[in-house]
Amino acid sequence: MKERLPEKYLREMKELLGSQYEDYIESLSFPVHNGLRVNTLKITPEDLKSKIPVSLEKIPWIEDGFFYSSQDQPAKLPWYQAGLYYLQEPSAMTPADRLPIEAGDRVLDLCAAPGGKSTRLAAALKGTGMLYANDISSSRAKALLKNLEMFGAANICVMSEDPKKLAVHYPEYFDKILIDAPCSGEGMFHREMRMVRDWEEKGPDYYSPIQKNLLQQGYEMLKPGGMMMYSTCTFSKKENEENISWILEQCKELTLVEIRPYEGFSKGLDSLDQCVRIFPQNMAGEGHFLALMKKKERNMQRNESQEKTVGKIPDAAEAFLAQINWKKQFRWEQIDQGVYGFSDEFIRKKKIRCLRTGLLAGTVKRERFEPSQALAMYLDCESFPQILSLPAKDPRVMKYLKGETLEVSDLTAKEGWHLVCLETYPLGWGKVQKTMLKNKRYSGWRVQ
């Protein structure tokens, strides 16, 4: 592995690490660590561990995280399709875990795709407040939306916008902001050799100005008293401590905040002791950097005009939604063919490019209402009057996930819409006619 790394990079790491350099080099020969994080919106870590046929070992610094063996393939299990967990490198779980989320917070994940950190933030909100998840790449934002919907998150606004534009429309708006910045990826060389090629083509000098802009824009969107987490998966001081020193100098209202400790964490360099560095020779994870900052409290006069258009939704949609035992109340609105549920916390910004705002309940087609995949994943087995529960070992589970029609005569299901569940965890919708279930799981989510 060492022989495949650029000489310039190795010299910089030797200067950075000193006596720990050889330990770092040795760590590159160790197997990578695989992790999954539990979706606490749906299941507890203890219940998941007892349920899935995977050998799980607790990640000591992440309450809802587990290591799993490279011999296991949890992404191929139906429990994954039920949104019970997210596969994520253990160190990468840390920034969202250490950003203190409180009920009712407005939270922004500024560089959010593919959604590992956003799904953790959504779970931490527990259905309150509002999560705004943004990625400037539209294709990556689509993957972000899928992961949030699979987790059952409803209080979301998924955007694909330039952060500079967001800063104009959301001045001092967010209680918490996460900036997991694009970076040179030095901390992931062990895991992904393609990152080495990117480093050789671009490197810290390319990414540092981008990161400074993101920090400045994040500061502008952070409300007084709010907290902002900056993280990278690189070792470069230029992208880490030097950027933090720069934003603290530029924005005097920001101060560093202590991050909840763990014995394997290393302190930041250049007297920035409150920052955290994760080194693979000290912890069972790849390289990471974290800095948590707080904006000074001050009195604010906020005049926000809420656009709460509560229009009449079609009768078919109203009749279907009336069957549901809702965990929380939404205000419903029809936009084109879609029927959406909005929380009171959501404020519409007309000039922002959004892939999804709120909960897509379903679509209206020729006076018929068809419930959405997002709605199925948001609900639980007690929310809908007609449930089709399939045991985990039932071969129809995989047939359903592949989009096939199911024979259901043994389940004595009534005709009409059913919430299809893996035991008690929703997978999607189906429509029973006589003894057959027509598969209504979203085609884009079907497994191969």
Secondary structure by P-SEA (a helix, b strand, c coil): ccccccaaaaaaaaaacccaaaaaaaaaacccccccccccccccaaaaaaccccccccccccccbbbbbccccccccccccccccccccccccccccccccccccccccccccccaaaaaaaaaacccbbbbbbbccaaaaaaaaaaaaaaccccbbbbbccaaaaaaaccccccbbbccccccccccccccaaaaaaaaaccccccaaaaaaaaaaaaaaccccbbbbbbbccccccccaaaaaaaaaacccbbbbbccccccccccccccccbbbbbccccccccbbbbbbbcbbbbbbbbbbbbcccccccaaaaaaaaaccccbbbbbbbcccbbbbbcccccccccccccccccccccccccbbbbcaaaaaacccccccccccccccccaaaaaaacccccccccccccccccccccccccbbbbbcccccccccccccccc
